[in-house]
């Protein structure tokens, strides 16, 4: 077997795009351009000038949150930075995965490289070194209403505290730094606040979600086409002229993809005109998947704008001779929260439609296929309970799709009396994607099983055959001879690791 090629280094010069963050999350190395290093260094010189001149700046020479009116003198500013990291590292619950943590770190480096935060270049370089050494800080997933706790747990490792996984091996923060040829940092004025501030956490997680959603939507188009063919749908539902009457870029994209995948299907040709119209889970595939693609495009644009934004508080600007500190609300991630909520709802709807097709595949009253796709009736249950699993996951998604951006809340002694919940919205979106991917894996298995049980029918389309062949290269037909959960897991891994084999657009 030829080993996979090493991912190309992504150089950070201007702002990263969501696809860059996604690639770094999945293992691509990162480097800082000379121009980015100069911007970081300039911002640091502004912080030092603020300190020297005694110009009041939030979190530099004052307390934070509800303590913003408390003045912190010079000797205490270094202590403030360290204490912010320690006190804000209060995450709870299950740990985030390596991809999620890497996405947050990549977005954070991108954020600091905009040149308005004021970290020393060595601090940002240390974060890059952790990424490139596959050193992944252990970050609890719960406990954030906005952005603070997750980055604090990452910052702990920079101080030689906390814990991390280096090459998959768990170790204390100090040992993790040593494995990366780094030494613990002593934070200077503002650095503790900058490390936990802004929207890199939500932006990184949302960028990863956008990447995963794009792959999922491609697979969903192919899998839906396989089910459509098995259920002998009426191909006229995807006619280009008819779909063209509804102006939606996503609808047109999906309609064209379905026409390519199903082109040349002898099965569909044989059943053309048999029904006036199909159930909505078949004839509305382009509409529901297309709507999700439109929302996906919107969410992707929001994430890119967020990655290009300055979201620190305070922002440092001006010159060394005349430094300015702007205390504003750019760290509020309202746009990200709304976009993540919207994409979660759209993907939950796509998964719900997928479950309806699974039900039609296993239900002999409407499928014309063997009951529950069982190889032998009576003694075998086939995919009967797999459909139950899909129903459960769709139910989970329905609950998860409640908007996080409406949760609100009051923190920090009334100083922070509006919360956008951008990070919870992004985490919730990732959970919806987890469930939707599993529903898609079940539908893929069911559609392939239906093909196996109807081999005497006219030939399937070359496009759907590519999906069937890819699955069957690693997972055989099901005969109630092994736990079906194992097949679902293997199909899920396929969807997550291999791009959908869609015919290319002409």
LINMOBEL-V266431 format. One record per pair of residues at least 6 apart in sequence whose ideal C-beta (glycine too) atoms are under 8 Angstrom apart, sorted by the first residue. I is the first residue (numbers start at 1). J is the second residue. D is the distance in whole Angstrom. If there is no record, write none. Layout:
BEGIN
I|J|D / I|J|D
END
This chain:
BEGIN
7|23|6 / 7|26|8 / 7|27|6 / 7|28|4 / 7|29|7 / 8|28|7 / 9|28|7 / 9|29|5 / 9|30|7 / 9|31|5 / 10|16|7 / 10|20|5 / 10|23|6 / 10|24|6 / 10|28|5 / 10|29|7 / 10|30|5 / 10|31|7 / 11|30|8 / 11|31|5 / 11|32|8 / 11|33|5 / 12|30|6 / 12|31|7 / 12|32|5 / 12|33|6 / 12|36|5 / 12|109|7 / 12|110|6 / 12|113|5 / 13|33|4 / 13|35|6 / 13|36|6 / 14|308|8 / 15|110|6 / 15|114|7 / 15|304|8 / 15|307|5 / 15|308|4 / 16|24|8 / 16|106|7 / 16|107|7 / 16|110|4 / 16|307|5 / 17|304|5 / 17|307|7 / 18|206|8 / 18|207|4 / 18|210|5 / 18|211|7 / 18|300|6 / 18|303|4 / 18|304|6 / 18|307|7 / 19|207|8 / 19|211|7 / 20|28|8 / 20|106|8 / 21|103|6 / 21|106|5 / 21|107|6 / 21|110|7 / 21|203|8 / 21|204|6 / 21|207|4 / 21|208|7 / 21|307|7 / 22|103|7 / 22|207|6 / 22|208|6 / 22|210|7 / 22|211|3 / 22|212|8 / 24|30|5 / 24|102|6 / 24|103|7 / 24|106|4 / 24|131|7 / 25|99|5 / 25|100|7 / 25|102|5 / 25|103|4 / 25|106|7 / 25|204|7 / 25|207|8 / 25|208|5 / 25|211|8 / 26|99|6 / 26|102|8 / 27|102|8 / 27|134|8 / 29|131|7 / 29|132|5 / 30|106|6 / 30|109|7 / 30|128|6 / 30|131|5 / 30|132|7 / 31|128|7 / 32|40|8 / 32|109|7 / 32|113|6 / 32|124|7 / 32|125|7 / 32|128|6 / 36|113|4 / 36|115|8 / 37|121|5 / 39|113|6 / 39|114|7 / 39|115|3 / 40|112|6 / 40|113|6 / 40|115|6 / 40|117|8 / 40|119|7 / 40|120|8 / 40|121|5 / 40|124|5 / 41|120|8 / 41|121|5 / 42|115|6 / 43|115|5 / 43|116|6 / 43|117|6 / 43|118|5 / 43|119|7 / 43|316|5 / 44|118|5 / 44|119|7 / 44|120|5 / 44|121|7 / 45|320|5 / 46|118|6 / 46|316|4 / 46|317|7 / 46|318|6 / 46|319|8 / 46|320|7 / 46|323|4 / 46|324|8 / 47|57|8 / 47|60|6 / 47|118|4 / 47|188|8 / 47|189|6 / 47|190|5 / 47|316|6 / 47|323|8 / 48|189|8 / 49|320|5 / 49|321|8 / 49|323|4 / 50|57|5 / 50|60|6 / 50|61|8 / 50|316|7 / 50|323|5 / 50|325|6 / 51|60|7 / 51|61|7 / 51|74|7 / 51|77|7 / 51|189|5 / 53|323|7 / 54|61|7 / 55|323|7 / 55|325|7 / 56|62|6 / 56|71|7 / 56|325|8 / 57|190|8 / 57|314|5 / 57|316|8 / 57|325|4 / 57|327|7 / 58|64|7 / 58|68|6 / 58|313|7 / 58|314|5 / 58|325|7 / 58|327|4 / 59|68|8 / 59|80|8 / 59|84|8 / 59|190|6 / 59|193|4 / 59|197|8 / 59|313|8 / 59|314|7 / 60|77|7 / 60|118|8 / 60|189|5 / 60|190|5 / 60|193|8 / 60|314|7 / 60|325|7 / 61|71|6 / 61|72|5 / 61|73|7 / 61|74|8 / 61|77|6 / 61|189|7 / 62|68|5 / 62|69|7 / 62|70|6 / 62|71|6 / 62|72|6 / 63|69|8 / 63|70|4 / 63|72|6 / 63|80|7 / 64|84|6 / 64|193|6 / 65|411|8 / 65|412|4 / 65|413|7 / 65|415|5 / 65|416|6 / 66|412|4 / 66|413|3 / 66|414|7 / 66|415|4 / 68|415|7 / 72|80|5 / 77|188|7 / 77|189|4 / 77|190|8 / 78|186|7 / 78|187|7 / 78|188|6 / 78|189|7 / 80|189|8 / 80|192|7 / 81|187|4 / 81|188|6 / 81|189|7 / 81|190|7 / 81|191|5 / 81|192|3 / 81|193|7 / 82|159|7 / 82|186|8 / 82|187|6 / 82|192|6 / 83|192|7 / 84|152|8 / 84|192|4 / 84|193|6 / 84|195|8 / 84|196|6 / 85|152|5 / 85|155|5 / 85|156|6 / 85|159|6 / 85|187|7 / 85|192|5 / 85|195|6 / 85|196|7 / 86|152|8 / 86|156|8 / 86|161|8 / 88|148|5 / 88|149|6 / 88|152|4 / 88|196|5 / 89|149|7 / 89|152|4 / 89|153|5 / 89|155|8 / 89|156|5 / 89|162|7 / 90|143|6 / 90|149|6 / 90|152|8 / 91|139|6 / 91|140|3 / 91|141|7 / 91|142|6 / 91|143|4 / 91|144|7 / 91|149|4 / 91|150|6 / 91|152|8 / 91|153|5 / 92|140|5 / 92|142|5 / 92|143|5 / 93|140|5 / 93|141|5 / 93|142|3 / 93|143|7 / 94|140|7 / 94|141|5 / 94|142|8 / 95|138|5 / 95|139|6 / 95|140|6 / 95|141|7 / 96|104|8 / 96|139|5 / 96|140|8 / 96|141|5 / 96|150|7 / 98|136|5 / 98|165|7 / 99|208|6 / 100|139|8 / 100|141|8 / 100|204|8 / 100|205|6 / 100|208|6 / 100|430|7 / 101|136|5 / 101|137|6 / 101|139|5 / 101|154|7 / 102|131|6 / 102|136|7 / 103|204|4 / 103|205|6 / 103|207|6 / 103|208|4 / 104|139|7 / 104|150|6 / 104|151|7 / 104|154|7 / 104|200|6 / 104|201|5 / 104|204|4 / 104|205|7 / 105|127|6 / 105|130|7 / 105|131|5 / 105|137|8 / 105|154|6 / 105|204|7 / 106|131|7 / 106|204|6 / 107|200|4 / 107|201|7 / 107|203|5 / 107|204|3 / 107|207|7 / 107|307|7 / 108|127|6 / 108|151|6 / 108|154|7 / 108|195|8 / 108|198|8 / 108|200|4 / 108|201|8 / 108|204|7 / 109|124|6 / 109|127|5 / 109|128|6 / 109|131|8 / 110|200|7 / 110|307|6 / 111|117|7 / 111|198|5 / 111|199|8 / 111|200|5 / 111|203|8 / 111|310|8 / 111|311|6 / 111|312|7 / 112|119|5 / 112|123|8 / 112|124|5 / 112|127|8 / 112|194|7 / 113|124|7 / 114|309|8 / 114|310|5 / 116|310|5 / 116|312|6 / 116|315|5 / 116|316|6 / 116|317|6 / 117|190|8 / 117|194|4 / 117|197|8 / 117|198|8 / 117|312|5 / 117|315|8 / 117|316|7 / 118|190|5 / 118|191|7 / 118|194|6 / 118|312|8 / 118|316|5 / 119|190|8 / 119|191|5 / 119|194|5 / 119|195|7 / 120|188|7 / 120|191|7 / 122|185|7 / 123|158|7 / 123|185|6 / 123|187|8 / 123|191|6 / 123|195|8 / 126|158|6 / 126|182|6 / 126|185|6 / 127|154|8 / 127|158|7 / 129|135|8 / 129|180|6 / 129|181|8 / 129|182|6 / 130|136|8 / 130|137|7 / 130|157|7 / 130|158|8 / 130|164|8 / 130|176|8 / 130|180|6 / 130|182|8 / 133|166|7 / 133|179|7 / 133|180|4 / 134|166|7 / 134|167|6 / 135|157|7 / 135|164|5 / 135|165|7 / 135|166|5 / 135|176|5 / 135|179|7 / 135|180|5 / 136|164|6 / 136|165|5 / 136|166|8 / 137|153|6 / 137|154|5 / 137|156|7 / 137|157|4 / 137|162|6 / 137|163|7 / 137|164|5 / 137|173|8 / 137|176|8 / 138|153|7 / 138|162|7 / 138|163|5 / 138|164|6 / 138|165|7 / 138|170|7 / 139|150|5 / 139|153|4 / 139|154|6 / 140|149|7 / 140|150|8 / 140|153|7 / 141|427|6 / 143|149|5 / 144|150|6 / 144|201|7 / 144|423|5 / 144|424|7 / 145|407|8 / 145|409|6 / 145|411|7 / 145|419|5 / 145|421|6 / 145|423|8 / 145|424|7 / 146|202|8 / 146|331|7 / 146|332|8 / 146|333|7 / 146|419|6 / 146|420|7 / 146|421|7 / 146|422|6 / 146|423|6 / 147|196|7 / 147|197|7 / 147|198|6 / 147|199|6 / 147|200|7 / 147|201|5 / 147|202|6 / 147|331|6 / 147|333|7 / 147|422|7 / 147|423|6 / 148|196|5 / 148|197|8 / 149|196|8 / 150|201|5 / 150|423|7 / 151|195|6 / 151|196|5 / 151|197|8 / 151|200|7 / 151|201|6 / 152|195|7 / 152|196|5 / 153|162|6 / 154|195|8 / 155|192|7 / 155|195|4 / 155|196|7 / 156|162|3 / 156|173|6 / 157|163|8 / 157|164|5 / 157|173|4 / 157|176|6 / 157|177|7 / 158|177|8 / 158|184|7 / 158|185|5 / 158|195|8 / 159|173|7 / 159|184|6 / 159|185|6 / 159|187|7 / 160|173|5 / 160|174|4 / 160|177|6 / 160|183|8 / 160|184|3 / 160|185|8 / 161|173|5 / 161|174|8 / 162|172|8 / 162|173|4 / 163|170|6 / 163|171|7 / 163|172|6 / 163|173|6 / 163|176|7 / 164|170|8 / 164|171|6 / 164|173|6 / 164|176|4 / 165|171|8 / 166|176|5 / 166|179|5 / 166|180|7 / 171|179|7 / 173|184|8 / 174|184|6 / 177|183|6 / 177|184|6 / 187|195|8 / 190|316|8 / 194|312|6 / 197|311|8 / 197|312|5 / 197|313|6 / 197|331|6 / 198|311|4 / 198|312|5 / 198|313|7 / 198|330|7 / 198|331|5 / 199|306|6 / 199|309|8 / 199|311|4 / 199|331|6 / 199|333|4 / 199|336|6 / 199|422|6 / 200|311|8 / 201|423|5 / 201|426|8 / 202|306|8 / 202|333|5 / 202|336|5 / 202|337|7 / 202|340|8 / 202|422|4 / 202|423|5 / 202|425|7 / 202|426|5 / 203|303|6 / 203|306|5 / 203|307|6 / 203|333|8 / 203|336|6 / 205|423|7 / 205|426|4 / 205|427|6 / 205|429|8 / 205|430|6 / 206|299|7 / 206|302|8 / 206|303|5 / 206|306|7 / 206|336|6 / 206|339|7 / 206|340|5 / 206|422|8 / 206|426|5 / 206|429|7 / 207|303|5 / 207|307|7 / 208|430|7 / 209|340|7 / 209|343|7 / 209|426|6 / 209|429|5 / 209|430|5 / 209|433|6 / 210|296|7 / 210|299|6 / 210|300|5 / 210|303|6 / 210|343|8 / 212|430|7 / 212|433|5 / 212|437|8 / 212|496|8 / 213|296|6 / 213|299|8 / 213|343|6 / 213|347|6 / 213|433|6 / 214|296|7 / 214|300|8 / 215|495|7 / 215|496|8 / 215|499|7 / 215|500|7 / 216|347|7 / 216|350|8 / 216|433|6 / 216|436|6 / 216|437|6 / 216|440|7 / 216|495|7 / 217|289|6 / 217|292|6 / 217|293|6 / 217|296|6 / 217|350|7 / 218|499|7 / 218|500|4 / 218|502|6 / 219|440|6 / 219|444|8 / 219|495|5 / 219|500|4 / 220|289|6 / 220|350|6 / 220|354|7 / 220|440|6 / 221|254|6 / 221|257|5 / 221|258|6 / 221|261|7 / 221|285|8 / 221|289|6 / 221|500|7 / 221|502|7 / 222|261|6 / 222|463|8 / 222|464|7 / 222|467|5 / 222|500|5 / 222|501|7 / 222|502|6 / 223|354|7 / 223|440|6 / 223|443|5 / 223|444|5 / 223|447|6 / 223|467|7 / 224|258|8 / 224|285|5 / 224|289|7 / 224|353|8 / 224|354|7 / 224|357|7 / 224|443|8 / 225|258|6 / 225|261|4 / 225|262|5 / 225|285|8 / 225|461|8 / 225|463|7 / 225|464|6 / 225|467|8 / 226|444|7 / 226|447|4 / 226|448|7 / 226|451|8 / 226|460|8 / 226|464|5 / 226|467|6 / 226|468|7 / 227|282|8 / 227|357|4 / 227|358|8 / 227|360|8 / 227|361|6 / 227|443|6 / 227|446|7 / 227|447|5 / 227|450|8 / 228|258|8 / 228|262|7 / 228|282|5 / 228|285|7 / 228|357|8 / 229|262|6 / 229|265|6 / 229|267|6 / 229|268|6 / 229|460|6 / 229|461|7 / 229|464|5 / 230|361|6 / 230|367|8 / 230|369|7 / 230|447|6 / 230|450|4 / 230|451|7 / 230|454|7 / 231|278|8 / 231|282|6 / 231|357|7 / 231|360|6 / 231|361|7 / 231|366|8 / 231|367|6 / 231|368|8 / 232|267|6 / 232|268|7 / 232|270|8 / 232|271|4 / 232|274|7 / 232|368|7 / 233|268|7 / 233|278|5 / 233|282|5 / 233|283|7 / 234|271|8 / 234|272|7 / 234|273|8 / 234|274|7 / 234|275|6 / 234|277|7 / 234|278|6 / 234|283|7 / 235|262|6 / 235|265|7 / 235|268|5 / 235|272|7 / 236|242|8 / 236|272|8 / 237|277|7 / 237|278|7 / 237|282|7 / 237|283|4 / 237|285|8 / 237|286|8 / 238|255|5 / 238|258|5 / 238|259|5 / 238|262|7 / 238|285|8 / 238|286|6 / 240|255|7 / 240|256|7 / 240|259|7 / 243|251|6 / 243|252|7 / 243|255|4 / 243|286|6 / 244|252|7 / 246|287|8 / 248|290|5 / 248|291|7 / 248|294|6 / 249|290|8 / 249|293|7 / 249|294|6 / 249|297|7 / 250|289|7 / 250|290|4 / 250|291|6 / 250|292|7 / 250|293|3 / 250|294|4 / 250|295|8 / 250|296|8 / 250|297|7 / 251|286|6 / 251|287|6 / 251|290|3 / 251|291|7 / 251|294|8 / 252|290|7 / 253|290|7 / 253|293|6 / 254|285|7 / 254|286|4 / 254|289|4 / 254|290|4 / 254|293|6 / 255|286|4 / 255|290|7 / 256|505|7 / 257|502|6 / 257|505|8 / 258|285|7 / 258|286|6 / 260|463|6 / 260|502|7 / 260|503|4 / 260|504|8 / 260|505|7 / 260|506|8 / 261|461|6 / 261|463|4 / 261|464|6 / 261|502|7 / 261|503|6 / 262|268|6 / 262|461|5 / 262|463|6 / 262|464|7 / 263|461|6 / 263|462|8 / 263|463|6 / 263|503|8 / 264|461|5 / 264|462|6 / 264|463|8 / 265|459|8 / 265|460|6 / 265|461|4 / 265|464|7 / 266|458|4 / 266|459|4 / 266|460|8 / 267|457|6 / 267|458|5 / 267|459|7 / 267|460|6 / 267|461|8 / 268|461|7 / 269|458|7 / 270|457|8 / 270|458|5 / 277|283|6 / 279|356|8 / 279|360|7 / 279|366|8 / 281|353|5 / 281|356|4 / 281|357|5 / 281|360|7 / 282|357|7 / 282|360|8 / 284|353|8 / 285|353|7 / 288|349|6 / 288|350|6 / 288|353|5 / 289|350|6 / 291|346|6 / 291|349|8 / 292|343|8 / 292|346|4 / 292|347|6 / 292|349|7 / 292|350|5 / 295|342|5 / 295|343|5 / 295|345|8 / 295|346|4 / 296|343|6 / 296|346|7 / 298|339|7 / 298|342|7 / 298|343|8 / 299|339|4 / 299|340|7 / 299|342|6 / 299|343|4 / 302|335|5 / 302|336|6 / 302|338|8 / 302|339|4 / 303|336|7 / 303|339|7 / 305|335|7 / 306|333|7 / 306|335|7 / 306|336|6 / 309|330|7 / 310|330|6 / 311|330|5 / 311|331|5 / 311|333|8 / 312|330|7 / 312|331|7 / 313|327|6 / 313|328|6 / 313|329|7 / 313|330|6 / 313|331|5 / 314|325|4 / 314|326|6 / 314|327|5 / 314|328|7 / 315|325|7 / 315|326|4 / 315|328|7 / 315|330|7 / 316|323|7 / 316|324|7 / 316|325|6 / 316|326|8 / 317|323|8 / 317|324|5 / 317|325|8 / 317|326|7 / 318|324|4 / 332|418|8 / 332|420|5 / 333|420|5 / 333|422|3 / 333|423|7 / 334|405|7 / 334|420|4 / 334|422|7 / 336|420|8 / 336|422|4 / 336|425|7 / 336|426|7 / 337|404|6 / 337|405|4 / 337|420|5 / 337|421|6 / 337|422|4 / 337|425|4 / 338|403|8 / 338|405|5 / 338|425|8 / 340|404|7 / 340|405|8 / 340|422|7 / 340|425|4 / 340|426|5 / 340|428|7 / 340|429|5 / 341|401|8 / 341|403|4 / 341|404|6 / 341|405|5 / 341|425|5 / 341|428|8 / 341|429|8 / 343|429|6 / 344|397|8 / 344|400|7 / 344|401|5 / 344|425|8 / 344|428|6 / 344|429|4 / 344|432|5 / 345|401|5 / 347|397|8 / 347|429|8 / 347|432|5 / 347|433|6 / 347|436|5 / 348|394|8 / 348|397|4 / 348|398|6 / 348|400|7 / 348|401|5 / 348|432|5 / 348|436|7 / 350|436|6 / 351|393|7 / 351|394|6 / 351|397|6 / 351|432|8 / 351|435|6 / 351|436|4 / 351|439|4 / 351|440|7 / 352|394|5 / 352|397|7 / 352|398|8 / 354|390|7 / 354|436|8 / 354|439|5 / 354|440|6 / 354|443|5 / 355|387|7 / 355|390|4 / 355|391|6 / 355|393|8 / 355|394|5 / 355|439|6 / 355|443|8 / 357|443|6 / 358|383|8 / 358|386|7 / 358|387|5 / 358|390|5 / 358|439|8 / 358|442|6 / 358|443|5 / 358|446|5 / 359|387|6 / 360|366|5 / 360|367|6 / 361|367|6 / 361|369|7 / 361|373|6 / 361|383|7 / 361|443|8 / 361|446|5 / 361|447|7 / 361|450|6 / 362|371|8 / 362|372|5 / 362|373|6 / 362|382|7 / 362|383|5 / 362|384|6 / 362|386|8 / 362|387|5 / 362|446|7 / 364|370|7 / 364|371|4 / 364|372|8 / 367|450|8 / 369|450|5 / 369|453|6 / 369|454|7 / 370|377|7 / 370|382|8 / 370|453|5 / 371|377|6 / 371|382|8 / 372|381|6 / 372|382|4 / 372|383|5 / 372|384|4 / 373|382|5 / 373|383|5 / 373|446|6 / 373|449|4 / 373|450|6 / 373|453|6 / 373|478|8 / 374|380|4 / 374|381|6 / 374|382|3 / 374|383|8 / 374|384|8 / 374|480|7 / 375|382|7 / 375|453|7 / 375|477|7 / 375|478|7 / 375|479|4 / 375|480|7 / 376|479|8 / 376|480|8 / 379|480|8 / 380|479|7 / 380|480|4 / 381|480|6 / 382|449|7 / 382|478|7 / 382|480|7 / 383|442|8 / 383|445|7 / 383|446|5 / 383|449|7 / 383|478|7 / 383|484|7 / 385|484|8 / 386|442|5 / 386|445|7 / 386|446|7 / 386|484|6 / 386|488|7 / 387|442|8 / 387|446|8 / 389|438|8 / 389|442|7 / 389|488|8 / 390|438|8 / 390|439|5 / 390|442|5 / 390|443|8 / 393|435|4 / 393|436|8 / 393|438|6 / 393|439|5 / 394|435|8 / 394|439|7 / 396|431|8 / 396|435|5 / 397|432|5 / 397|435|5 / 397|436|7 / 400|428|5 / 400|431|6 / 400|432|5 / 400|435|8 / 401|432|7 / 403|425|8 / 404|421|4 / 404|424|5 / 404|425|4 / 404|428|6 / 405|420|6 / 405|421|6 / 405|422|8 / 405|425|6 / 407|419|7 / 407|421|5 / 407|424|7 / 408|418|7 / 408|419|6 / 409|419|5 / 409|421|8 / 410|416|7 / 410|417|5 / 410|419|8 / 411|417|8 / 411|419|7 / 437|492|6 / 437|495|6 / 437|496|6 / 438|488|7 / 438|492|6 / 440|495|6 / 441|488|5 / 441|491|4 / 441|492|4 / 441|494|8 / 441|495|6 / 442|488|6 / 442|491|8 / 444|467|7 / 444|471|6 / 444|491|5 / 444|495|7 / 445|471|7 / 445|475|7 / 445|478|7 / 445|484|8 / 445|487|6 / 445|488|7 / 445|491|5 / 447|467|8 / 447|468|8 / 448|467|8 / 448|468|5 / 448|471|5 / 448|472|6 / 448|475|8 / 448|477|8 / 449|477|6 / 449|478|6 / 451|460|6 / 451|468|6 / 452|477|4 / 460|468|7 / 462|503|8 / 463|502|7 / 463|503|5 / 466|501|4 / 466|503|8 / 467|500|7 / 467|501|6 / 470|494|7 / 470|498|7 / 470|501|6 / 471|491|7 / 471|494|7 / 474|490|6 / 474|494|7 / 475|487|5 / 475|490|5 / 475|491|6 / 478|484|6 / 478|487|6
END
